Amino acid sequence: MSEAYTRSEMVDMLRNGVCQVKFIKVNGEERLMQATLKEDLIPADKKPKDDTNGVDATLQVIRCLDTEKTEWRSFKVENVLKFSH
């Protein structure tokens, strides 16, 4: 599990910069992602159309921008193995 960060703590850290997220994908594979929700790091054409700042309304899922692929990705909070900023 993650270092006991809550979903809201992870979202706050993502909003403040780039974080490294290691998690188990839905298909069971492990994935390491550089992710962010920081407004000025999100390219204009990738900015969300709504005002949720890319945060999925589903409480146990975090939607964020993969800074290496410049695409939106989601991960389940319960599947996070490591989270650091």
C-alpha positions as CSV (number, residue, x, y, z in Angstrom):
1,M,0.0,0.0,0.0
2,S,1.0,3.7,-0.2
3,E,2.6,5.5,2.7
4,A,-0.9,5.9,4.2
5,Y,-1.8,8.9,2.1
6,T,-5.5,9.5,1.8
7,R,-7.1,10.2,-1.6
8,S,-7.4,13.9,-0.8
9,E,-3.7,14.1,0.2
10,M,-2.7,12.5,-3.0
11,V,-4.9,14.9,-5.0
12,D,-3.4,17.8,-3.2
13,M,0.2,16.7,-3.9
14,L,-0.7,16.1,-7.6
15,R,-2.2,19.6,-7.8
16,N,1.1,21.0,-6.5
17,G,3.5,19.3,-8.8
18,V,4.6,16.0,-10.4
19,C,4.3,12.9,-8.3
20,Q,5.6,9.3,-8.9
21,V,2.8,6.8,-8.6
22,K,3.4,3.1,-8.6
23,F,0.2,1.1,-8.8
24,I,-1.4,-2.1,-10.0
25,K,-3.4,-1.7,-13.2
26,V,-6.8,-3.2,-13.6
27,N,-5.3,-6.0,-15.7
28,G,-2.9,-6.9,-12.8
29,E,0.3,-5.3,-14.3
30,E,2.4,-3.0,-12.2
31,R,2.9,0.5,-13.6
32,L,5.1,3.4,-12.6
33,M,3.8,6.8,-13.7
34,Q,4.9,10.4,-13.4
35,A,1.6,12.2,-12.8
36,T,0.2,15.7,-12.2
37,L,-2.9,17.8,-11.8
38,K,-0.9,21.0,-11.6
39,E,-2.6,23.5,-13.9
40,D,0.4,25.0,-15.5
41,L,1.9,21.6,-16.3
42,I,-1.1,20.5,-18.3
43,P,-1.0,21.4,-22.0
44,A,-3.8,23.7,-23.1
45,D,-5.3,21.0,-25.5
46,K,-5.3,18.5,-22.6
47,K,-7.0,20.7,-20.0
48,P,-10.3,19.3,-18.7
49,K,-13.4,20.8,-20.1
50,D,-15.0,21.0,-16.6
51,D,-13.7,22.6,-13.4
52,T,-12.8,19.5,-11.5
53,N,-9.1,19.9,-12.3
54,G,-9.0,16.4,-13.7
55,V,-10.2,14.8,-10.4
56,D,-12.6,12.0,-11.0
57,A,-15.8,12.3,-9.0
58,T,-15.5,8.6,-8.0
59,L,-14.0,8.7,-4.6
60,Q,-11.7,5.7,-5.0
61,V,-10.2,6.7,-8.4
62,I,-7.8,9.5,-9.2
63,R,-7.7,10.9,-12.7
64,C,-4.4,12.6,-13.6
65,L,-2.2,13.6,-16.4
66,D,0.7,11.1,-17.2
67,T,3.5,13.7,-17.9
68,E,5.5,11.2,-20.0
69,K,2.6,10.3,-22.3
70,T,0.8,13.6,-22.0
71,E,-2.4,11.6,-21.7
72,W,-5.0,11.3,-18.9
73,R,-4.9,8.2,-16.9
74,S,-6.7,6.9,-13.8
75,F,-5.7,4.7,-10.9
76,K,-7.5,3.2,-8.0
77,V,-6.4,4.5,-4.6
78,E,-6.5,1.0,-3.2
79,N,-4.1,-0.2,-5.9
80,V,-1.3,2.3,-5.1
81,L,1.9,0.6,-4.0
82,K,4.0,3.8,-3.7
83,F,3.3,7.5,-4.0
84,S,5.9,10.2,-3.7
85,H,6.5,13.8,-4.8
